[in-house]
């Protein structure tokens, strides 16, 4: 029921989706540079928690309603686009201002933010991501067969995605931490903030114009 032949197609497909660079990748890198290992881990966890929301929506059939209602799906896409553009503007503002970097001793650190900030940013970036919505609408139901407990199977498949995505994103967090002494220099950080902000604004604009 859970470990059927379709599962061995699902795993490589969702793994490819996971390692494809996108908004989630940018968010994890950006927040790790901003707040260190803690923010990177919290962002990754929150992003992956959003997968269960998509799975439940898909399993409950709400996705069918969204697909049949162009107006509702358009509103959801615009919300995602607006959130992406807002995050992009925040990054650009940080790039223009030089960010809030302090230098205690010889180690460069970013001013700590409340733990709720990376959690909120990660969760909303995933839940409002149109690509994730469409993926779970169109792709996930292909692996739920007649007679399967739909909600339980959807959550099981989302759980596999959760594990794979967290492992990949935590590897990115560790990589960024290892390179942090170079990446966190003011010039490099401002450049990365500028690039990340610009990409997020462009992505948001594309999503908004396509809705």
Backbone as CSV, one residue per row, in Angstrom:
resi,resn,N_x,N_y,N_z,CA_x,CA_y,CA_z,C_x,C_y,C_z
1,UNK,0.832,-1.205,0.000,0.000,0.000,0.000,0.871,1.261,0.000
2,UNK,1.849,1.297,0.910,2.744,2.449,0.970,3.998,2.208,0.127
3,UNK,4.593,1.020,0.279,5.827,0.708,-0.436,5.486,-0.099,-1.697
4,UNK,4.799,0.541,-2.632,4.439,-0.132,-3.870,5.455,0.211,-4.961
5,UNK,5.220,-0.313,-6.143,6.160,-0.087,-7.243,6.243,1.381,-7.655
6,UNK,5.158,2.112,-7.444,5.144,3.516,-7.835,6.087,4.354,-6.958
7,UNK,6.351,3.870,-5.753,7.202,4.623,-4.832,8.602,4.806,-5.399
8,UNK,9.095,3.806,-6.133,10.466,3.866,-6.653,10.559,4.764,-7.879
9,UNK,9.430,5.212,-8.387,9.411,6.269,-9.403,9.310,7.624,-8.721
10,UNK,8.522,7.658,-7.663,8.296,8.909,-6.931,9.588,9.442,-6.308
11,UNK,10.379,8.573,-5.689,11.569,9.008,-4.954,12.577,9.732,-5.854
12,UNK,13.002,9.152,-6.993,13.938,9.907,-7.838,13.328,11.173,-8.426
13,UNK,12.020,11.137,-8.714,11.382,12.331,-9.278,11.376,13.473,-8.268
14,UNK,11.024,13.158,-7.027,10.975,14.202,-6.007,12.389,14.635,-5.600
15,UNK,13.362,13.723,-5.723,14.753,14.087,-5.445,15.253,15.100,-6.474
16,UNK,14.912,14.888,-7.736,15.295,15.842,-8.778,14.651,17.203,-8.541
17,UNK,13.384,17.195,-8.142,12.699,18.446,-7.819,13.408,19.166,-6.676
18,UNK,13.858,18.392,-5.684,14.488,18.961,-4.493,15.790,19.668,-4.820
19,UNK,16.619,19.062,-5.671,17.953,19.626,-5.928,17.928,20.685,-7.027
20,UNK,16.769,20.869,-7.673,16.669,21.932,-8.675,16.626,23.290,-7.981
21,UNK,17.568,24.185,-8.290,17.589,25.487,-7.605,16.297,26.256,-7.819
22,UNK,15.838,26.896,-6.771,14.610,27.680,-6.848,14.501,28.606,-5.654
23,UNK,13.286,29.015,-5.361,13.043,29.946,-4.265,13.509,29.359,-2.927
24,UNK,13.247,28.069,-2.693,13.649,27.442,-1.434,15.162,27.494,-1.246
25,UNK,15.902,27.237,-2.319,17.364,27.291,-2.255,17.833,28.683,-1.875
26,UNK,17.284,29.686,-2.561,17.658,31.070,-2.262,17.340,31.431,-0.814
27,UNK,16.171,30.986,-0.353,15.742,31.324,0.998,16.685,30.731,2.045
28,UNK,17.075,29.466,1.868,17.959,28.816,2.832,19.329,29.495,2.852
29,UNK,19.886,29.777,1.679,21.200,30.421,1.606,21.136,31.817,2.209
30,UNK,20.123,32.567,1.823,19.971,33.946,2.315,19.865,33.992,3.835
31,UNK,19.011,33.138,4.406,18.790,33.182,5.847,19.962,32.612,6.636
32,UNK,20.692,31.665,6.037,21.898,31.156,6.703,22.954,32.246,6.783
33,UNK,23.119,32.996,5.701,24.077,34.102,5.712,23.647,35.182,6.695
34,UNK,22.358,35.379,6.805,21.848,36.434,7.682,21.929,36.062,9.155
35,UNK,21.557,34.824,9.490,21.459,34.452,10.904,22.237,33.226,11.314
36,UNK,23.061,32.686,10.399,23.894,31.548,10.772,23.163,30.218,10.705
37,UNK,23.780,29.215,11.345,23.271,27.841,11.293,21.827,27.742,11.791
38,UNK,21.518,28.444,12.887,20.169,28.362,13.453,19.114,28.790,12.454
39,UNK,19.318,29.941,11.811,18.327,30.439,10.863,18.219,29.534,9.644
40,UNK,19.348,28.979,9.202,19.317,28.077,8.063,18.525,26.819,8.355
41,UNK,18.747,26.227,9.531,18.046,25.001,9.914,16.552,25.272,10.098
42,UNK,16.215,26.369,10.773,14.801,26.700,10.981,14.092,26.982,9.661
43,UNK,14.783,27.665,8.748,14.195,27.954,7.441,13.925,26.662,6.676
44,UNK,14.902,25.760,6.677,14.739,24.472,5.993,13.572,23.685,6.575
45,UNK,13.502,23.620,7.893,12.422,22.886,8.556,11.061,23.471,8.199
46,UNK,10.960,24.804,8.225,9.675,25.453,7.940,9.270,25.265,6.487
47,UNK,10.240,25.367,5.577,9.956,25.138,4.158,9.359,23.748,3.970
48,UNK,9.999,22.765,4.591,9.564,21.380,4.412,8.231,21.101,5.107
49,UNK,7.932,21.828,6.176,6.616,21.666,6.809,5.505,22.106,5.868
50,UNK,5.798,23.069,4.998,4.808,23.509,4.031,4.381,22.410,3.079
51,UNK,5.253,21.407,2.887,4.920,20.294,1.990,3.693,19.537,2.483
52,UNK,3.551,19.423,3.805,2.404,18.697,4.357,1.098,19.454,4.107
53,UNK,1.197,20.783,4.060,0.009,21.582,3.741,-0.441,21.281,2.315
54,UNK,0.517,21.273,1.382,0.182,20.964,-0.007,-0.384,19.561,-0.134
55,UNK,0.196,18.614,0.612,-0.268,17.225,0.540,-1.708,17.108,1.031
56,UNK,-2.008,17.783,2.143,-3.370,17.725,2.681,-4.373,18.374,1.738
57,UNK,-3.976,19.510,1.147,-4.863,20.190,0.203,-5.136,19.298,-0.999
58,UNK,-4.069,18.689,-1.507,-4.225,17.804,-2.655,-5.115,16.610,-2.310
59,UNK,-4.850,15.997,-1.158,-5.614,14.811,-0.762,-7.072,15.141,-0.486
60,UNK,-7.332,16.315,0.044,-8.698,16.696,0.394,-9.513,17.120,-0.818
61,UNK,-8.838,17.251,-1.952,-9.549,17.612,-3.167,-9.712,19.100,-3.363
62,UNK,-9.142,19.892,-2.428,-9.251,21.343,-2.593,-8.481,21.784,-3.823
63,UNK,-7.419,21.021,-4.135,-6.627,21.356,-5.318,-7.499,21.329,-6.576
64,UNK,-8.467,20.398,-6.624,-9.362,20.322,-7.770,-10.188,21.597,-7.886
65,UNK,-10.618,22.104,-6.724,-11.389,23.350,-6.718,-10.535,24.491,-7.258
66,UNK,-9.271,24.541,-6.800,-8.386,25.608,-7.248,-8.120,25.511,-8.750
67,UNK,-7.948,24.279,-9.243,-7.681,24.107,-10.661,-8.906,24.479,-11.497
68,UNK,-10.114,24.257,-10.974,-11.329,24.558,-11.707,-11.697,26.037,-11.607
69,UNK,-11.181,26.697,-10.575,-11.506,28.109,-10.376,-10.293,28.962,-10.717
70,UNK,-10.303,29.543,-11.890,-9.183,30.386,-12.308,-9.022,31.584,-11.376
71,UNK,-10.139,32.092,-10.866,-10.076,33.267,-9.997,-9.362,32.939,-8.691
72,UNK,-9.750,31.809,-8.053,-9.130,31.441,-6.785,-7.642,31.146,-6.954
73,UNK,-7.293,30.408,-8.008,-5.894,30.087,-8.218,-5.108,31.348,-8.556
74,UNK,-5.738,32.265,-9.304,-5.075,33.525,-9.618,-4.778,34.334,-8.372
75,UNK,-5.728,34.355,-7.435,-5.516,35.071,-6.169,-4.352,34.460,-5.400
76,UNK,-4.297,33.123,-5.359,-3.226,32.439,-4.647,-1.872,32.737,-5.289
77,UNK,-1.833,32.738,-6.616,-0.583,33.033,-7.312,-0.137,34.468,-7.051
78,UNK,-1.088,35.387,-7.038,-0.738,36.783,-6.770,-0.211,36.960,-5.348
79,UNK,-0.783,36.218,-4.401,-0.285,36.283,-3.022,1.148,35.789,-2.955
80,UNK,1.430,34.692,-3.639,2.792,34.181,-3.674,3.743,35.138,-4.350
81,UNK,3.297,35.731,-5.454,4.129,36.689,-6.178,4.445,37.902,-5.304
82,UNK,3.416,38.406,-4.621,3.623,39.563,-3.754,4.590,39.274,-2.623
83,UNK,4.486,38.078,-2.052,5.384,37.723,-0.950,6.823,37.600,-1.447
84,UNK,7.021,36.996,-2.612,8.361,36.877,-3.176,8.970,38.258,-3.435
85,UNK,8.176,39.143,-3.997,8.678,40.481,-4.303,8.996,41.252,-3.034
86,UNK,8.187,41.052,-1.996,8.470,41.714,-0.719,9.796,41.225,-0.141
87,UNK,10.007,39.900,-0.161,11.282,39.354,0.324,12.446,39.884,-0.502
88,UNK,12.230,39.997,-1.812,13.276,40.532,-2.676,13.618,41.968,-2.328
89,UNK,12.601,42.770,-2.050,12.834,44.164,-1.669,13.588,44.258,-0.340
90,UNK,13.269,43.358,0.597,13.990,43.338,1.874,15.463,43.039,1.642
91,UNK,15.764,42.070,0.759,17.153,41.728,0.461,17.864,42.882,-0.233
92,UNK,17.175,43.536,-1.165,17.786,44.675,-1.852,18.058,45.823,-0.883
93,UNK,17.145,46.037,0.044,17.363,47.084,1.046,18.590,46.768,1.894
94,UNK,18.738,45.468,2.242,19.914,45.054,3.005,21.180,45.262,2.191
95,UNK,21.104,44.978,0.879,22.277,45.158,0.023,22.668,46.633,-0.068
96,UNK,21.679,47.503,-0.193,21.958,48.933,-0.324,22.455,49.545,0.972
97,UNK,21.960,49.021,2.108,22.367,49.589,3.404,23.630,48.940,3.949
98,UNK,24.024,47.807,3.369,25.214,47.117,3.854,24.907,46.085,4.897
99,UNK,23.633,45.907,5.292,23.263,44.872,6.266,23.660,45.267,7.667
100,UNK,23.208,44.480,8.652,23.523,44.740,10.062,24.522,43.708,10.531
101,UNK,25.817,43.993,10.301,26.882,43.056,10.647,27.716,43.637,11.784
102,UNK,27.943,42.839,12.792,28.786,43.240,13.903,30.046,42.396,13.892
103,UNK,31.073,42.873,14.565,32.347,42.167,14.569,32.841,41.922,15.988
104,UNK,32.253,40.965,16.722,32.764,40.646,18.050,34.023,39.806,17.920
105,UNK,35.127,40.309,18.414,36.389,39.582,18.282,36.819,39.588,16.830
106,UNK,37.182,38.397,16.329,37.645,38.296,14.955,36.648,37.572,14.067
107,UNK,35.454,37.245,14.626,34.466,36.476,13.867,33.314,37.382,13.471
108,UNK,32.994,37.372,12.199,31.880,38.182,11.715,30.580,37.456,11.971
109,UNK,29.603,38.163,12.521,28.313,37.559,12.804,27.209,38.504,12.356
110,UNK,26.064,37.941,12.054,24.900,38.733,11.685,24.017,38.898,12.912
111,UNK,23.458,40.107,13.093,22.607,40.360,14.252,21.475,39.349,14.310
112,UNK,21.269,38.772,15.506,20.278,37.698,15.662,18.861,38.250,15.540
113,UNK,18.010,37.502,14.883,16.594,37.821,14.770,15.809,36.797,15.577
114,UNK,14.577,37.098,15.967,13.754,36.099,16.662,13.628,34.834,15.830
115,UNK,13.585,33.677,16.492,13.520,32.401,15.774,12.272,32.277,14.914
116,UNK,11.235,33.086,15.260,9.991,33.020,14.492,10.142,33.591,13.082
117,UNK,11.139,34.454,12.885,11.304,35.097,11.566,11.682,34.090,10.487
118,UNK,12.766,33.297,10.650,13.069,32.310,9.604,11.988,31.248,9.452
119,UNK,11.318,30.890,10.560,10.223,29.926,10.461,9.093,30.476,9.596
120,UNK,8.716,31.707,9.848,7.626,32.319,9.083,8.011,32.483,7.617
121,UNK,9.226,32.974,7.372,9.660,33.194,5.997,9.723,31.878,5.217
122,UNK,10.290,30.840,5.836,10.402,29.558,5.152,9.050,28.937,4.866
123,UNK,8.174,28.957,5.854,6.856,28.335,5.701,6.037,29.037,4.625
124,UNK,5.972,30.361,4.696,5.162,31.105,3.733,5.745,31.013,2.325
125,UNK,7.074,30.997,2.207,7.679,30.922,0.879,7.310,29.620,0.188
126,UNK,7.129,28.548,0.956,6.759,27.269,0.360,5.257,27.175,0.121
127,UNK,4.475,27.543,1.125,3.015,27.422,1.006,2.476,28.305,-0.113
128,UNK,3.112,29.455,-0.337,2.651,30.383,-1.371,3.406,30.225,-2.684
129,UNK,4.225,29.183,-2.790,5.014,28.961,-4.007,4.152,28.245,-5.054
130,UNK,3.813,28.915,-6.157,2.939,28.288,-7.162,3.506,26.981,-7.725
131,UNK,4.829,26.883,-7.847,5.422,25.659,-8.388,5.144,24.470,-7.474
132,UNK,5.262,24.694,-6.169,4.978,23.619,-5.216,3.498,23.245,-5.251
133,UNK,2.646,24.258,-5.400,1.202,24.005,-5.457,0.857,23.142,-6.663
134,UNK,1.372,23.543,-7.830,1.076,22.806,-9.061,1.652,21.398,-8.995
135,UNK,2.857,21.262,-8.428,3.476,19.942,-8.322,2.591,18.994,-7.520
136,UNK,2.123,19.458,-6.389,1.309,18.584,-5.545,-0.085,18.368,-6.126
137,UNK,-0.586,19.332,-6.884,-1.879,19.141,-7.542,-1.801,18.051,-8.610
138,UNK,-0.782,18.173,-9.469,-0.724,17.328,-10.657,0.069,16.042,-10.448
139,UNK,1.094,16.108,-9.611,2.039,14.990,-9.523,1.687,13.994,-8.425
140,UNK,1.403,14.496,-7.241,1.170,13.603,-6.105,0.024,12.614,-6.334
141,UNK,-1.110,13.050,-6.901,-2.210,12.091,-7.079,-1.855,10.901,-7.971
142,UNK,-0.813,11.031,-8.798,-0.430,9.924,-9.672,0.081,8.720,-8.883
143,UNK,0.471,8.953,-7.642,1.062,7.880,-6.833,0.113,7.390,-5.736
144,UNK,-1.128,7.831,-5.822,-2.157,7.352,-4.896,-3.140,6.521,-5.696
145,UNK,-3.213,5.257,-5.375,-4.005,4.319,-6.156,-5.387,4.097,-5.524
146,UNK,-6.284,3.547,-6.308,-7.611,3.214,-5.802,-7.485,2.237,-4.634
147,UNK,-8.170,2.518,-3.560,-8.105,1.666,-2.374,-7.098,2.136,-1.342
148,UNK,-6.203,3.053,-1.724,-5.252,3.603,-0.748,-5.975,4.547,0.205
149,UNK,-5.530,4.611,1.467,-6.042,5.656,2.363,-5.456,6.997,1.901
150,UNK,-6.265,7.792,1.249,-5.763,8.935,0.484,-4.945,9.904,1.336
151,UNK,-5.513,10.360,2.458,-4.812,11.351,3.270,-3.532,10.768,3.863
152,UNK,-3.604,9.547,4.371,-2.424,8.910,4.960,-1.335,8.702,3.917
153,UNK,-1.725,8.286,2.708,-0.736,8.061,1.645,-0.114,9.386,1.198
154,UNK,-0.934,10.435,1.099,-0.417,11.747,0.703,0.585,12.263,1.735
155,UNK,0.275,12.093,3.014,1.192,12.533,4.067,2.462,11.687,4.076
156,UNK,2.328,10.407,3.773,3.500,9.524,3.692,4.436,9.987,2.579
157,UNK,3.866,10.273,1.410,4.683,10.744,0.293,5.300,12.109,0.589
158,UNK,4.521,12.976,1.227,5.067,14.277,1.619,6.175,14.107,2.651
159,UNK,6.053,13.084,3.516,7.094,12.816,4.507,8.405,12.432,3.856
160,UNK,8.351,11.664,2.771,9.567,11.324,2.034,10.186,12.580,1.437
161,UNK,9.342,13.421,0.850,9.816,14.697,0.304,10.423,15.560,1.409
162,UNK,9.781,15.560,2.566,10.263,16.320,3.729,11.689,15.887,4.105
163,UNK,11.920,14.580,4.181,13.239,14.073,4.565,14.299,14.415,3.520
164,UNK,13.974,14.175,2.237,14.941,14.445,1.178,15.280,15.935,1.095
165,UNK,14.240,16.777,1.172,14.462,18.217,1.064,15.255,18.746,2.253
166,UNK,14.949,18.262,3.452,15.700,18.708,4.624,17.155,18.300,4.542
167,UNK,17.421,17.074,4.116,18.807,16.620,3.992,19.580,17.485,2.997
168,UNK,18.957,17.767,1.867,19.617,18.584,0.849,19.851,20.012,1.345
169,UNK,18.832,20.591,1.957,18.947,21.971,2.418,19.893,22.096,3.607
170,UNK,19.932,21.095,4.482,20.883,21.132,5.588,22.308,21.006,5.075
171,UNK,22.501,20.257,3.996,23.827,20.182,3.377,24.232,21.559,2.853
172,UNK,23.259,22.294,2.297,23.544,23.654,1.836,23.897,24.567,3.001
173,UNK,23.180,24.404,4.112,23.475,25.210,5.305,24.909,24.970,5.755
174,UNK,25.329,23.715,5.826,26.691,23.389,6.248,27.720,23.950,5.277
175,UNK,27.406,23.899,3.981,28.325,24.435,2.992,28.477,25.941,3.157
176,UNK,27.351,26.615,3.366,27.399,28.068,3.549,28.168,28.420,4.819
177,UNK,27.956,27.654,5.901,28.665,27.913,7.155,30.169,27.759,6.959
178,UNK,30.590,26.732,6.210,32.015,26.510,5.963,32.638,27.662,5.186
179,UNK,31.834,28.260,4.305,32.327,29.368,3.480,31.988,30.731,4.077
180,UNK,31.439,30.719,5.291,30.869,31.941,5.851,31.889,33.063,6.023
181,UNK,33.108,32.731,6.406,34.107,33.790,6.629,34.362,34.583,5.359
182,UNK,34.201,33.904,4.206,34.351,34.613,2.942,33.037,35.245,2.510
183,UNK,31.939,34.481,2.648,30.644,34.960,2.170,30.102,36.125,2.970
184,UNK,30.492,36.218,4.260,29.899,37.223,5.137,30.625,38.561,5.086
185,UNK,31.701,38.659,4.292,32.358,39.949,4.152,31.355,40.943,3.579
186,UNK,31.426,42.212,3.998,30.399,43.181,3.584,30.173,43.246,2.082
187,UNK,31.266,43.260,1.304,31.115,43.390,-0.151,30.409,42.187,-0.742
188,UNK,30.820,40.977,-0.332,30.210,39.755,-0.861,28.771,39.641,-0.397
189,UNK,28.523,39.959,0.891,27.162,39.853,1.413,26.221,40.805,0.681
190,UNK,26.692,42.017,0.433,25.845,42.970,-0.276,25.563,42.488,-1.701
191,UNK,26.572,41.892,-2.337,26.385,41.358,-3.680,25.366,40.218,-3.676
192,UNK,25.510,39.283,-2.715,24.585,38.159,-2.631,23.174,38.620,-2.306
193,UNK,23.056,39.589,-1.376,21.735,40.139,-1.058,21.108,40.770,-2.297
194,UNK,21.942,41.486,-3.060,21.432,42.129,-4.263,20.973,41.127,-5.305
195,UNK,21.777,40.068,-5.509,21.412,39.040,-6.487,20.152,38.300,-6.039
196,UNK,20.133,37.877,-4.760,18.972,37.141,-4.245,17.714,37.997,-4.323
197,UNK,17.833,39.271,-3.928,16.680,40.166,-3.975,16.174,40.373,-5.390
198,UNK,17.102,40.581,-6.324,16.708,40.789,-7.722,16.015,39.563,-8.298
199,UNK,16.573,38.371,-7.997,15.977,37.125,-8.511,14.574,36.938,-7.947
200,UNK,14.413,37.200,-6.641,13.095,37.034,-6.027,12.075,37.995,-6.627
201,UNK,12.491,39.232,-6.888,11.576,40.212,-7.485,11.191,39.789,-8.901
202,UNK,12.172,39.311,-9.679,11.895,38.864,-11.047,10.949,37.662,-11.032
203,UNK,11.237,36.686,-10.145,10.360,35.514,-10.032,8.944,35.921,-9.645
204,UNK,8.856,36.820,-8.657,7.543,37.289,-8.231,6.796,37.997,-9.337
205,UNK,7.529,38.825,-10.100,6.901,39.551,-11.210,6.406,38.588,-12.291
206,UNK,7.226,37.566,-12.580,6.827,36.566,-13.597,5.576,35.806,-13.162
207,UNK,5.555,35.436,-11.878,4.376,34.720,-11.369,3.151,35.608,-11.430
208,UNK,3.325,36.875,-11.011,2.196,37.805,-11.017,1.664,38.088,-12.400
209,UNK,2.571,38.272,-13.382,2.147,38.570,-14.739,1.508,37.366,-15.414
210,UNK,1.906,36.158,-14.947,1.368,34.945,-15.567,0.018,34.568,-14.993
211,UNK,-0.376,35.210,-13.879,-1.626,34.817,-13.206,-2.835,35.419,-13.907
